[in-house]
């Protein structure tokens, strides 16, 4: 089977990916960082009345010239408006958020006044009509579309939704991503290792990336290199209604690589296997009914690079979130040899100068089994197939791993 270009592989993996057309209704307090599934219409007008924007005095501008002395008629506070009409030659003490009393047409801030006694106030700076008043509906009106479907509910959007008087919000469901590590040699962190055994670390990094992209994780644990063990894990993924099954390792065609065999026996339609990239060549993609299958390589750097390139954007599509925008322009900080047929993703260091220019330099070691190198890297330097030899200062593209 010929190696598939990275861009074509991504296009095929994302083909038809969309959020569920059956949103879930969440309490407002639980909606942060979810994606709105329906337009949200204001259930009220805000502010519902003309309100004072400052602490001061509600007056008639025509009576509040510099030096004017006005009688204090009463007080208006937020939640406790003045019950009556502003009298001629009078002022009403008012606080931020209080309804503007009938008859008043401006608010003069308290810094521009002098309280003479308990019954009168002097105006030190002439008032201007209409100042410091928030008019009814100046923010939004009942029936107005306030937030549109597809909006990521950040702090501002949640605040707005609450102000529109919504206690619950319709949001896209989190895609369920089942993660399965495979291999007799694997043990969980904290367990004792026998001869030839290693810790299953990839699962945790891949699951963390998927969770950060908006997924709900179904941890399938570790499957042994036996068909019965793999079948049991697949049964769980299907029973739990997973949207995506991510397998790690075991997708090749060796005697002990049974993942493809187990999936095909269950009816998986294999879309492709093997990508023209480094690291991450043995990537598998297919469908098992409605279940999307992504088989990641077993080496840590390979699985994490593939997860960034293919799994993260797939989850974003299924969750209704914006496509990740991790690729940035940079310049090289070291020489690089000419590239071959595969697209390279070199773990790299990244610096930024005062002008904002990013400089990327490859880490000294690039073996796909090295986890410390990946953890230390800030970017992946992207080298297209057949790229010519490059020098320091040459332009390049990088995929940002962490800020």
C-alpha positions in Angstrom: 0.0 0.0 0.0 1.5 3.4 -1.0 2.2 6.0 1.6 -0.5 8.6 1.9 0.3 12.3 2.1 -0.5 14.0 5.4 -2.9 16.5 4.0 -4.9 13.8 2.2 -5.0 11.6 5.4 -6.3 14.5 7.4 -9.0 15.3 4.8 -10.2 11.7 4.8 -10.1 11.5 8.6 -12.2 14.6 8.9 -14.6 13.7 6.1 -18.2 13.9 7.4 -17.1 14.8 10.9 -19.7 17.0 12.6 -21.2 17.5 16.0 -24.3 15.5 17.1 -27.6 17.0 15.9 -29.0 16.2 19.4 -27.6 18.8 21.8 -27.7 18.4 25.5 -29.1 20.9 27.9 -26.7 22.0 30.6 -27.1 24.1 33.7 -25.5 27.6 33.1 -22.9 26.9 35.7 -21.7 23.8 33.9 -21.6 25.3 30.4 -18.2 27.0 30.4 -15.9 25.9 27.6 -18.7 24.1 25.8 -20.1 25.0 22.3 -23.5 26.5 21.9 -25.7 24.3 19.7 -28.6 26.7 19.0 -28.9 30.5 18.7 -29.7 32.0 22.1 -32.4 34.7 22.2 -32.7 37.2 25.0 -35.6 36.5 27.3 -35.5 40.0 28.7 -34.4 43.6 27.9 -31.3 44.9 29.6 -31.3 47.2 31.3 -35.1 46.9 31.8 -35.2 50.6 32.9 -33.1 53.7 32.6 -30.5 53.3 35.3 -27.8 55.4 36.8 -24.3 54.6 35.7 -22.7 56.5 38.6 -23.1 57.5 42.3 -24.4 61.1 42.5 -27.7 63.0 42.2 -30.6 62.7 39.8 -31.5 66.2 38.6 -33.0 68.2 35.8 -30.1 69.6 33.8 -31.9 72.9 33.4 -31.9 73.4 37.2 -28.4 72.2 37.8 -26.1 75.0 36.7 -22.9 75.7 38.5 -23.6 77.1 42.0 -27.2 76.0 42.1 -28.5 74.7 45.4 -31.1 72.0 45.3 -33.3 70.4 47.9 -32.8 66.8 48.7 -36.1 65.0 48.0 -35.1 61.4 48.6 -32.8 58.5 47.7 -32.7 55.8 45.0 -30.5 52.6 45.3 -30.2 49.5 43.2 -33.2 47.4 43.9 -34.8 50.2 45.8 -35.9 53.0 43.4 -37.4 56.3 44.3 -41.2 56.1 44.4 -42.4 59.4 43.0 -41.6 62.2 40.6 -38.6 64.6 40.9 -40.0 67.9 42.2 -39.0 71.3 40.8 -35.7 72.6 42.3 -34.9 69.2 43.8 -32.3 66.5 43.6 -32.5 62.8 44.5 -29.5 61.0 45.9 -28.9 58.1 43.6 -26.5 55.1 43.4 -25.1 53.1 40.6 -27.7 50.7 39.1 -30.7 52.5 40.6 -33.7 53.4 38.3 -33.6 57.0 37.2 -36.6 58.8 38.9 -39.3 60.2 36.7 -38.7 63.8 35.9 -34.8 63.5 36.1 -32.9 63.8 32.8 -29.3 63.6 34.0 -27.0 62.3 36.8 -24.5 64.6 38.2 -21.7 62.7 39.9 -21.1 63.2 43.6 -17.5 64.5 42.9 -19.1 67.6 41.2 -21.3 68.4 44.2 -21.1 69.6 47.8 -23.4 68.3 50.4 -24.5 71.4 52.4 -26.6 69.6 55.0 -29.1 66.8 55.3 -31.6 68.6 53.2 -29.7 70.3 50.3 -26.8 69.9 47.9 -24.8 72.5 45.9 -23.9 71.9 42.2 -20.2 72.8 41.6 -20.0 71.9 37.9 -23.0 72.4 35.6 -24.8 69.3 34.6 -25.3 68.1 31.0 -28.6 66.5 30.0 -28.4 62.8 29.5 -25.1 62.2 31.2 -24.4 59.0 33.2 -27.7 57.3 32.3 -27.9 53.8 30.9 -31.1 53.8 28.8 -33.5 50.8 28.8 -32.4 48.3 26.2 -29.0 49.9 25.5 -27.3 46.6 25.9 -29.9 44.2 24.4 -33.6 43.8 23.9 -36.0 40.9 24.5 -36.2 38.7 21.4 -32.8 39.7 20.1 -30.4 37.0 19.1 -27.6 37.4 21.6 -25.3 34.4 21.0 -25.1 32.4 17.8 -24.8 28.6 17.5 -21.2 27.6 17.3 -20.0 30.1 19.9 -17.5 28.7 22.4 -18.9 29.6 25.8 -16.1 31.6 27.4 -16.5 33.7 30.5 -18.0 36.7 28.6 -20.5 34.4 26.7 -21.6 32.7 29.9 -22.1 36.1 31.6 -24.2 37.3 28.6 -26.3 34.1 28.6 -27.1 34.6 32.3 -28.0 38.3 31.7 -30.4 37.2 29.0 -32.1 35.1 31.7 -31.1 31.6 30.5 -30.7 29.1 33.3 -29.8 26.3 30.9 -28.0 26.2 27.6 -28.2 23.8 24.6 -24.7 22.7 23.9 -23.1 20.2 21.6 -22.3 16.9 23.2 -18.7 16.0 24.0 -17.5 13.4 21.6 -16.7 10.1 23.4 -13.2 9.0 22.7 -12.3 5.5 23.8 -8.5 5.0 24.3 -7.0 1.6 24.2 -3.3 0.6 24.7 -2.3 -2.7 23.4 0.6 -5.1 24.1 1.7 -7.8 26.5 4.7 -5.7 27.5 2.7 -2.9 29.0 2.0 -2.2 32.6 0.3 0.8 34.3 2.2 3.5 36.1 3.0 2.4 39.6 3.0 -1.3 38.8 6.0 -3.5 39.2 7.8 -4.3 35.9 8.8 -7.8 34.9 11.5 -8.7 32.4 10.9 -7.0 29.1 8.0 -4.9 30.3 7.5 -1.1 30.1 5.1 1.5 31.4 2.1 2.3 29.2 2.7 6.1 29.0 1.2 7.0 25.7 -2.4 6.4 26.8 -2.2 9.3 29.3 -0.8 11.8 26.9 -3.2 11.0 24.1 -6.2 11.0 26.6 -5.0 14.4 28.0 -4.8 15.9 24.5 -8.2 14.5 23.6 -9.8 15.8 26.8 -8.2 19.2 26.2 -9.7 19.2 22.7 -13.2 18.8 24.1 -13.7 15.0 24.4 -15.1 12.7 27.1 -12.6 9.9 27.6 -13.5 6.2 27.9 -10.4 4.5 29.3 -10.3 1.0 27.9 -7.1 0.2 29.7 -4.6 -2.2 28.2 -5.5 -5.1 25.9 -3.2 -8.1 25.8 -2.0 -9.5 22.5 -4.9 -11.9 22.3 -8.1 -11.7 20.2 -10.3 -12.3 23.2 -8.8 -9.4 25.1 -9.1 -7.0 22.1 -12.7 -8.2 21.5 -13.6 -7.4 25.1 -12.2 -3.9 24.7 -14.1 -3.4 21.5 -17.3 -4.5 23.1 -16.9 -1.9 25.8 -16.2 0.9 23.2 -19.4 -0.1 21.4 -21.5 -0.5 24.5 -20.4 2.9 25.8 -21.4 4.5 22.4 -17.9 5.8 21.7 -17.6 8.2 18.7 -13.9 7.5 18.2 -11.8 4.5 19.1 -8.1 5.3 19.5 -5.8 2.3 19.7 -2.1 2.7 20.5 0.3 0.2 19.1 -0.3 -3.2 17.6 -1.7 -1.9 14.2 1.1 -3.3 12.0 1.0 -6.7 10.4 3.5 -8.6 12.6 2.5 -11.9 14.3 1.7 -10.1 17.5 0.1 -7.0 16.0 -3.6 -8.0 16.2 -5.4 -4.7 16.3 -6.1 -4.6 12.5 -7.1 -8.2 12.5 -9.5 -7.8 15.4 -11.1 -4.8 13.9 -11.5 -6.3 10.4 -13.1 -9.4 12.0 -15.7 -7.0 13.5 -16.4 -5.5 10.1 -14.1 -2.4 10.1 -13.8 -0.7 6.8 -10.1 0.2 6.6 -9.7 3.6 4.9 -5.9 3.7 4.9 -2.8 2.5 6.7 0.7 4.1 6.6 1.3 7.9 6.1 4.1 9.6 4.4 5.3 11.3 7.6 8.1 10.9 10.2 7.4 10.0 13.0 4.0 8.4 12.7 4.2 6.3 9.5 2.1 3.4 10.7 -1.1 5.3 11.3 -4.4 3.5 10.7 -7.8 5.0 10.0 -11.2 3.3 9.4 -14.8 3.0 10.3 -16.6 0.3 12.3 -20.2 1.3 11.6 -20.6 4.8 13.1 -17.4 4.3 15.2 -14.4 6.1 13.8 -11.2 4.2 14.4 -7.8 5.8 14.6 -4.8 3.5 15.2 -1.8 5.4 16.5 1.8 4.0 16.4 3.2 2.6 19.6 6.2 4.9 20.0 5.5 7.8 22.2 6.6 10.6 19.9 4.9 9.0 17.0 1.6 8.6 18.8 1.6 12.2 20.2 2.6 13.7 16.8 -0.3 11.8 15.2 -2.7 12.8 18.0 -1.9 16.5 17.4 -2.2 16.2 13.6 -5.2 14.0 13.3 -7.0 13.3 16.6 -7.2 16.9 17.9 -8.8 18.4 14.8 -11.2 15.4 14.5 -12.4 15.9 18.1 -12.8 19.7 17.4 -15.1 18.9 14.4 -17.1 16.4 16.4 -17.4 18.9 19.3 -18.3 21.8 17.1 -15.2 23.7 18.3 -13.0 25.8 16.0 -10.3 23.9 14.2 -7.0 24.1 16.1 -4.7 26.7 14.7 -1.3 25.5 15.9 0.8 26.2 12.8 2.9 29.4 12.8 5.5 31.0 10.6 9.1 30.9 11.9 12.7 30.8 10.8 15.2 28.1 11.3 17.9 28.3 14.0 20.1 25.5 12.6 21.0 23.8 9.3 18.8 21.0 8.1 19.6 18.4 5.4 17.4 17.8 2.3 14.3 15.7 3.1 13.1 12.5 1.5 9.5 11.4 0.5 8.1 11.7 4.0 7.0 14.9 5.8 9.1 15.4 8.9 7.9 16.7 12.2 11.1 17.5 14.2 10.8 18.1 17.9 12.2 21.6 18.4 13.1 24.4 20.7 11.4 27.8 20.0 12.5 31.3 20.9 10.9 34.7 20.1 12.8 37.9 19.7 11.7 41.5 20.5 10.1 41.8 17.1 8.0 38.7 17.5 10.0 36.5 15.1 10.0 32.9 16.1 13.2 30.9 15.7 12.9 27.1 15.7 15.9 24.7 16.2 15.6 20.9 16.2 16.4 19.0 19.4 19.6 17.0 19.1 17.8 13.7 19.5 14.8 12.8 17.3 14.2 9.1 18.0 10.5 8.5 18.2 10.8 6.5 21.5 12.2 9.5 23.4 9.6 10.9 25.8 11.8 13.5 27.6 12.6 15.1 24.2 8.9 15.5 23.4 8.1 16.8 26.8 10.9 19.5 26.5 10.0 20.4 22.9 7.9 23.6 22.3 7.2 22.9 18.7 7.3 20.5 15.8 9.4 21.8 12.8 7.5 20.9 9.7 9.7 19.7 6.8 7.7 19.0 3.6 8.6 16.0 1.4 11.6 16.6 -0.8 12.4 19.9 1.0 15.8 21.2 -0.1 18.7 21.6 2.4 18.1 24.6 4.6 20.2 27.1 6.5 19.7 29.2 9.7 17.4 32.1 9.0 15.4 30.2 6.2 11.7 30.4 6.6 9.8 27.4 8.0 6.5 26.4 9.5 6.2 25.1 13.1 3.3 23.4 14.9 3.2 24.9 18.4 3.1 22.3 21.2 3.0 24.6 24.1 3.2 28.4 24.7 
